[in-house]
């Protein structure tokens, strides 16, 4: 799930939770929780309410995640 969200953010740039949920076919609440965890770990940041973007640390983390 993390990989799918990070890949989507990497490809699209800042994106809403709803758009991430649609693109990954996950429930918006699931996406919000995962983004919260990724934000806590420094891999994504919020640009506005409900809009997330990938950080440089998130790009690095993505390259190291197993497929």
C-alpha positions as CSV (number, residue, x, y, z in Angstrom):
1,X,0.0,0.0,0.0
2,X,2.8,2.5,0.9
3,X,4.5,1.8,-2.4
4,X,1.4,2.4,-4.4
5,X,0.7,5.7,-2.7
6,X,4.3,6.9,-3.0
7,X,4.5,5.9,-6.6
8,X,1.3,7.8,-7.3
9,X,2.6,10.9,-5.5
10,X,5.9,10.6,-7.4
11,X,4.1,10.5,-10.7
12,X,1.5,13.1,-10.1
13,X,2.9,15.6,-7.6
14,X,0.6,17.1,-5.0
15,X,-2.7,15.2,-5.0
16,X,-5.7,15.0,-2.8
17,X,-6.6,12.0,-0.6
18,X,-9.7,11.4,-2.7
19,X,-7.6,11.3,-5.9
20,X,-5.1,9.0,-4.3
21,X,-7.9,6.7,-3.1
22,X,-9.4,6.5,-6.6
23,X,-6.0,5.9,-8.3
24,X,-5.0,3.1,-5.8
25,X,-8.5,1.7,-5.4
26,X,-8.3,2.1,-1.6
27,X,-10.8,3.6,0.8
28,X,-10.1,7.3,1.5
29,X,-9.9,6.6,5.2
30,X,-7.2,4.0,4.6
31,X,-5.3,6.5,2.4
32,X,-5.6,9.3,4.9
33,X,-4.2,7.0,7.7
34,X,-1.3,5.8,5.5
35,X,-0.5,9.4,4.4
36,X,-0.6,10.5,8.1
37,X,1.9,7.7,8.9
38,X,4.1,8.7,5.9
39,X,3.9,12.3,7.0
40,X,4.9,11.4,10.5
41,X,8.0,9.6,9.1
42,X,8.9,12.6,6.9
43,X,8.1,10.9,3.5
44,X,5.2,13.1,2.5
45,X,4.1,16.6,3.5
46,X,0.8,18.4,3.2
47,X,0.5,21.4,0.9
48,X,-3.1,22.2,1.9
49,X,-5.7,20.4,3.8
50,X,-6.0,16.9,2.3
51,X,-3.4,17.5,-0.3
52,X,-0.1,15.5,0.0
53,X,3.2,15.7,-1.8
54,X,6.3,13.5,-1.8
55,X,9.4,14.8,0.0
56,X,13.0,14.1,-1.0
57,X,13.2,11.6,1.8
58,X,10.0,9.9,0.4
59,X,11.6,9.6,-3.0
60,X,14.7,8.0,-1.5
61,X,12.5,5.7,0.7
62,X,10.5,4.7,-2.5
63,X,13.7,3.7,-4.3
64,X,14.6,1.4,-1.4
65,X,11.2,-0.2,-0.9
66,X,11.1,-3.8,-2.2
67,X,8.6,-4.4,-5.0
